[in-house]
Structure formats: C-alpha cells, structure tokens
Amino acid sequence: MDLFWKHSVSNMIPFRPTWRCLLGIFCSGLGMLVLFITSTGRHMNFAATLRHFPVLPSCPKTSPLISGPIDVTVPLELSLEEVEKENNFVELGGRYRPPYCVARYRTAIIIPFRNRDLHLKIFLHYIHPLLQRQQLNYGIYVINQAGNYSFNRAKLMNVGFWEAMLEETWDCVFFHDVDLIPEDDRNIYICDDNPKHASIAVNKFNYILPYSTCFGGVSALTPSQFYRINGFPNNYWGWGGEDDDVATRVFLAGMKISRPAQHIGRYKMIKHQSDLGNTPNPKRFDMIAKTKQTWMKDGWSTTEYKVISKEYHPLYTNITVNIGTIDGLQSSQKATHETGK
C-alpha cells in the first residue's frame, strides 16, 4: 500500500492544462481512499473495495508474479497469528481476489481434516502466498470430521465439494492433503480438460510417480468432471484405496488423468506418525476390484452428512461435520443431498 501511495503522490502534476489537474486530483484521491481503507480494519480491505470499480482489467493468462521453485522448510515455531499477518489481503473465511485485476480462474481448495493443527498452520503459511502469486480467486475449506470413528477422506471431500459450491460457483475444485506442500508455483492451481493429479512428484517417493494410475495427494476436477465420475466413494473407512477407486472412475467415465511436468508437480510431505482412527482399510483391495459395479451407486449423489458448525476464520473456512459410520447416519441426523436438490 505504501508503494501505491508514493506512486500516486509522485505523479501529481502542478496546475497547467485542465486534464493534468484532473489527473492529479484523481491520483491523490485514490491514494487517500487506499489509506483510509487500510486503516479501517483487516477485512475491509482495498481488494474488496476495488471489486466495485468497473475499470479493473483481467489478470494476464500467465501471472508475472510466478517465480518457480520454492524452498520448503518446516517452521515449527511459526504461529497462526504470524501467518495471518503475512496475508493482509486474505478475507474472512480464507477468501482472496487479486486487488489490481479480475482473476481469470476461481478455485476452491478442499482439505479433509482431523487433528492436524500443526500441518494446517504450515500449509496455510505456504499455500496462500503461492495462490496469490498465481492471481487466482480462491477459497480454502477445511472439512473437519467430528468424532473418533475411522477417518473417511473421500467422503469428507464429497462434503467439501457440496459446501464449497453452495457458497460460490467455482471453476475448479482442488482436493488437497494437508501434509503436502507445493514446491513450485508454476504448478498452477487450475483445472485441465481432464481430471488433474497435481502431486506427481513427492519427496516421500523420491519425486517419482509411484505407479501410472496414482491419483492420491492433490487432485483437481471441474464441477462437470466431478459430476461425471459421481464424485468420490463414501464407503472407504480408514487409510487407502479411495484414490485408486477415483482413478478407475475417471477411466470408466471416458476420461484420462492429466498431470503437470515432473519437475513442476513437486511436493514435500510433512512427516507425521500414523493417525489414530486412520489405520489401513483391510477391505480396500476387494472394494477397488468392484468399482465398476459400485461407482454409479456410491458417490456424491448419495453422500449423507450433518453440518455441526461452520466457522469463518481469517485464513480458512472450517466446517465440522458428522459423516456417521459404516452403518450410516442415525435417522435423526440425516442430511442427505440428492442429485438435483
């Protein structure tokens, strides 16, 4: 903001021809507007105000702010308050729009979550600046599974898709593990013509794709692609299997998996111990083998859940949900979404 203010003042021109006077008054007034807005509160910011001005140009197709590889470290002493201070342009709920141009792309980030507060803090520290350099209109949604029953990553991602689309018509939805940090901002968080597997090279696997149909970690689909594969399966309780199920759905729907270049789709996984309630699913291989018979019956169109709370934090929207158990939700807790409703 200081640079913009100085630029405005320095371009004020003494009264000579009328058009120069008007230009000076306009620049000075705009500078005063910026100063006033930035002094009135964190969430009443310049970005929000400029959206009402019809003069903003579209952002360039390729952002000039992209710089390439990122040196990812794990700042254990970093506080969430410090991360908030680093991101003054982020609005309540983790929403952001470029302040000086109109974004070409609108992307929602969905994070299936439970008991990963340290990882979330580090993730937010890196992901917000990266998405801002890419000049995206974006929002971050943390979908928190309530209770202690086995973790269900895929069902939480179905819930996240529903809840995010209720707030805005997103062009693209990224489904993102909280412990994966992108290492290159040329890995653009927008969708492709086919479902995208963004985390092609993870340090845990020596930056090599584990197998050709891998779809885990970080993936992205347009809403139409999501509907076409019937979203994610709801019946994978515990660790493993759901990503291979989704990859099979992609092929069954007549699409293929898109990926960035290996040197760009690099991620660092934050080390952690195995989660309680997320032990390997012993039935996962049998379930994957039956995907061809189950994918149209089990997916986003049959997702049952109950929203317990929705909280708009400075850097993200937290949605805590009851997704039941392998036996489903209790009748008094059902919140079933059906296609078309």
Phi, psi and omega in degrees: 000322180298320180296319180295318179297314180297320179298319181295315182293318184294340181263006173289131188244138180303156184294113171227256174290156184299320184294327178289323177298314180297323178296318179296318179296318180298312182296319179295316179296321178294322177297318177297323178297316178300313181298319180295314184296317182290344180264356185262356178144157187297319188264350171267077191251174184298322181300315181295321182289318183296339179297340180274353181266128183280005188265357183290132176281165173289146176295151178297155180300322175245119184295133177285355183271350181291135185239347177105221186301146180240133176274101184268120173243175181245092182281086186297331183274357181294134178260156178296328178297322178295320179296322178297318180294332179288345189232064185294336183272352179283131183268167182306135183091006180077030181260145181212141170226140179303136185283338189243004176203164180268122183299142177278338187229144178240116187234131172258137177253120181252125182240108172291134197213145164191123173057045178231048186298319179297315180297320180298317180299315180292319178301312180297324179301323183265322190286323181299308179300323180298312181293328177291320177296332177279358176057049179261153163270113187220164174217147181245125183239120176260117183257103190264119180281121178282156176083183185245009180290164182312139182291142179229087184301313185295319180294322177298326179288325172299316178299314180301319178299311179304309186291322179293319181289340174291334183269327182201152176276089183284145176284329189211144178234122176262131177254116200229120171293139187287342182265010179249122183247123179294142183249012179202122183279003170280351173280087192285133183273063172228163183274161177250182178293337176237160176308135187256135168254105189277327185270068184285332186228105183247140183301328180302329181253026179058033177059035177236138177296122185300319178201160194295332182261013181301134181222020186266166175094278180226119179225162184215137178221145168287161176304319181295322176294320179299313179296323184296328179263006184060037176062214182257156176289150180259354192252017177262095180262126186098185188277136166096150172101324187295325180293320178292326175299314181294319178301319178296320178300320179302313181291321179295332179276004176083021179245178176229170181269128176263145179217150172285173176297149185299325181282351179255321182277050183264139180222148172254129178268128178285126183295144178198158176280162179301139183281140170293136181083007179227043178287157181305138179281112184291344182262003190298322183290321176295323180291319179298322181296339182256010184303323181301329180271339189252343193294331178275347180261336184233113181178207184299328184287348181239017183287127177246132178195166176229126176284121178274318179202153173229120185236130180263098178273165181303327187246356180193162172260123179259121179241110179267129187227150169263116179252011175075211181225188178299339178269002177094185177275153172293152186303327181282351184248003186291137173221075188273127174262133179239154182305130177092349181262000000 
